[in-house]
Amino acid sequence: MLGLFALAPVSSLIACGFRLRGMVDLPYKVIAITGNPSPPMRADLQTAILTGSDVKVAINPKDADLVLEITSDVTGREILAYNATGQISAYRLNIRVGFRAYDLSGAEVIPDAEIYMTRDMDFSNATVLSTDVQQQQFLTLMRRDLAVQILRRVAASAKSSQTRSF
């Protein structure tokens, strides 16, 4: 009886179609990354493309089924809060990436779009070195997440354009 009660929440999640996000299922064989991505963003996009799929990354856009053009890649930090003595106590980290995607015929799969992410980070003058390390870790995780989100948009847009053509 206890087992049935334990399975009830899990079975309701399964019944509603819930599933954890897996790898991105891209309907392309070869993708080229062009434009001006920062080296870490390019590496994260390549890793996200190559992880768990048969999709390859082309160096030459002419060899690709899809061209993913990164039009902008801006990382910033702004002061979020001050403490009672007037010292900075929190920052907001942000990354903003502009992109577009088009196929070999030049048809836009995704027109000019922008995706961004912010993350708040506490700051203390007593732990400046560890805060710098933490900031770099946050930015690394944010870039990885943005790379996957960009590829999810590409995959969703490609699937919706395929269903519209039928």
N, C-alpha and C positions, 0 to 999 in steps of 0.2 A: 504494500500500500504506500509506503514511504517513497519507493521508487517511482510510482505514478505521479506523486506530487512533485518530485524533483524533475521529471520529464515534461511536465505541463508547460513551463515557460519556454523551454527549448522547442517543443513541438509547435507552440503558437508562433514563434519566430520563423520557423521553417515554413509553416503554413502561409505566412504573409509574404514569403519570397525573400526574406532577409538572408544575406550572405556577406561574408567579409570581402573587402576589396582584394582582388587578386592582381595579377600583372595586367598591363594594358594590352588588349587584343587589337593590334593594328592591322588593317586590311591592306597593307603595303608590303612589298618585298624589300625595297631599298629606299632609304630616306637620306637626304642630304641636309646638313645644317649649315645655313649661310647667314650673312649679316654680321652683326657685331656683338656676339655674346662674350661675356667675360670668360676667361679660361676655365674657372670652376663651373660656370653654368654650362658651357659646352661639354665638359666632362660628365656632369650630372645628366644632361640630356642623352649623351651617348650611352651611359650606363643604364638609364631607364629604357632606352630603345632595345639594347642588347640583352637585357635581363629577362629570361623566361620566354623569349620569342625567337623566331627564325629571321627576323628583320635585320638587315645589315645597314651600316652607315656608310654612305658614299662620300668620297672626297670631292669628286666632280659632280656638280648638280645635273649634268647631262646624263649621268648614269643612274639617276634616281627616279623612282616612281612618284615621289613626293618631295618637294622642297620646303623645308621649314626655315623661314627667314626670321631671325631675331632682329627686330628693328631698334630696340633699346634694352638696356640692362643696367638699371640704376639701383645701387645700394645706398641707404641713408640711415642716419641716426638723428633723432631729435630729443631734446630734453622734455621729459614728461612731468617731473615733479621736483620740487625743492624741499629740503627739510627746514626745521625751525631756525637753523643758523644760516640759512641761505645757500647751503651746499646742495649740489645735485644729488637726488636720492633715487631717481628712476629715469631710464631712457626708453624710447620706443624705436625699435629697429624695424626697417622696412626695406623690402625689395620690390621693385616694379619692373616687369618685363613686358615689352611690346613685341608682338609677333604676328606673322601671317603665314599661311600655308597654301601652296598651289601645286597642281600636278604638272606633268610634262607638257600638256597642251596649253598651259597658262591659265587654266580655269581655277578660280579661287576655291579652295576647300574651306579655308577660314579667311575672311577679310581681315583687315587690320584690327587687331584686338589687343587688349592689355590685361594682364593679370598681376595682382599684387598680394603681398602678405605682410602683416605687421606682427610684431611680438614685443611685449613689454618686458623690461628687464630691470630689476633692482640694482642699485649701485651704492657702493660704500668706498669712501676714500681709504679705509683701512685695508681693503682687499683689492687694490687696483689691478695687480697682476692676474689674480684668479678671475676677476671680472672680464679682463681682455680675453682670456681663454674661453670663458663662458660665452662671450659675445661671438667669437669665431665659431663655436659649436652651434649656437643658435642660427647663425647665418648659413652654416653648412646644411643643417637640417631643413631650413626654410627653402634653400635652393633645390635640394632634392625633392621636396614636396612640390615646389613649383614646376619642376621638370616633369614629374608624373602628372600633375594637373594639366599641363599643356598637352601632353600626349593623350590624355583622356578626352580633352576637347577635340583633338584631331580625330580620334577614333569615333567619337560620337557624331561629329560633323560628317565624316565619311559614311557612316552607317545611315544617317538621315538623308544624305544626298542619294544613296543607293536605293532607299525605299521610295523616294520621290520620283526616281527615273523609271520605276516599274509601273 
